[in-house]
Amino acid sequence: MDSELSVIDLFCGAGGLSEGLRRAGYGVRWAVDQNESAVETYRENHGDHVIQADIRDTDPAVDGPDIEPKELDLVAGGPPCPSFSTIGRSKLGSLADRSVDDDDRNILYLDFLRYVDHYQPRAFIMENVPGMLTDTVTVESDTVQESLPIGQGHETERFPVGEEVPMAQIITEEMESLGYTADWEKVDAAAYGVPQHRERLFFVGCREGSTLPDLEAWQTHREPSDREKDKPMAVRPELRDGGDAAQATLGTGERDVLPAFERDRDTKRPYLTVADAILDLPPISPGGEMPPVQATEYTLPPVSPYQEWVRDIPDEEEWDDQELRNHDARWHNHLDLTIYKLLGHGVGWNIGQVSTALQPYRDDVFPDKYKKQNPARPASTILAHIQKDGHMFIHPTEARSLSPREAARLQSFRDTYWFPESRTNAYRLVGNAVPPRLGEAVGVAVRETVLCRD
């Protein structure tokens, strides 16, 4: 293996975590996901080292990459655990003859640990939803863990029968049973330069030593002061000084809204906002000729530093030479469009709160919110539910929901990251992804703290 840090990505989805780790200096050797659209998108952006498979049917010794145990630097991934999330729990609980506890996706982390057990990497990163912290499991037998497909040759913790044990504790102790020092930390993506409030849980483990990264120490952004909250967008400094927008370039150092990840930074930038992220994109509409339903060309240069960064324009190209992809509007009925217009910035209504005359859905079946995103704040959490409707993700200045490209920008995917799928599939892939910028932050923290390489 070469000197580049090596990683495999399990449950890779569309590749958000792989993209972040790539930016952090890792080389992804192998990736796996069972979803065809996710694998197609991953392959388009990262290459042919991804396979489509249900990880439960795979054997790392047979189906995994040809890497000897203890030669791999990192195992990373985000096992889908829908029963740990509020939305997942409500959806599962509404299905006839099926309970939350019956959903076997909430133990897919065991397959993640099978790969850790086989490859014995120097470290691992497992991402999940914060709902796992409030989930508990009642121990029904003192041999409850004997059937787990991991831990051969390791001492495994037994929990007292009848005790309710936090799921995070069970997972951490199973990680430690494999010979790792492990812990978890909850983070908000907005604190790492993602223009979106998105809380996520990261389990991190290391094989050698006991020092784990304090992810909070690697934050680059913070809650803005009252004075800073009045500014909806961080306009590029050279534009404020009257410079030519077409010639302006991203600043460095403290002018850069996406500073490099450093431990215990002296200064942090204010959170990036919705306006920072998307307001340079051309107008589109849900069915009219002007603006069009889809835009394939930029009509303005980037106005904020984040917009310039996210466009990722090659040195030899001009901003208006670059192709714009995945920027198209979904159809909305007239009633929804009317409600969208009534909402102020950052205002949300539960569907049951909408007046009876405007009530479009039964509030006992559809408790979802209407919410217009506030241009002066980070976006609310982009969810895979955006594939169903856009009520929670209404554009701040246009009467429509966000386009897939706008959602991708709020997740910190650059415009060069293409989702070659239908609009519905693109929404789902974006909503399920790890924000690349957050993945980069965690990757750098693990690299510097555990793997000790620059």
Secondary structure, DSSP 8 states (H G I E B T S, - for coil): --SSEEEEEES-TTSHHHHHHHHTTEEEEEEEES-HHHHHHHHHHH-TTEEE--GGG--HHHHS-S--TT---EEEE----GGGSHHHHHHHHTSTT--GGG-GGGGTHHHHHHHHHHH--SEEEEEE-GGGGT-EEE---TTTTTT-S--TTS------TT-EEEHHHHHHHHHHHTT-EEEEEEEEGGGGT-SB--EEEEEEEESSSS----GGGG--EE---HHHHT-SS---HHHHTT--TTT-----GGG-SS----TT-S--EE---HHHHHTTS----SS-SSS-SB--B--S---SHHHHHHHT--TTS-GGGSB--S-B-----HHHHHHHHH--TT-EEEGGGS-GGG--S-TTT---EEEB--TTS-B----GGGGT--TTSB-SSSSSB--HHHHHHHTT--TTS---S-HHHHHHHHHHS--HHHHHHHHHHHIIIII---
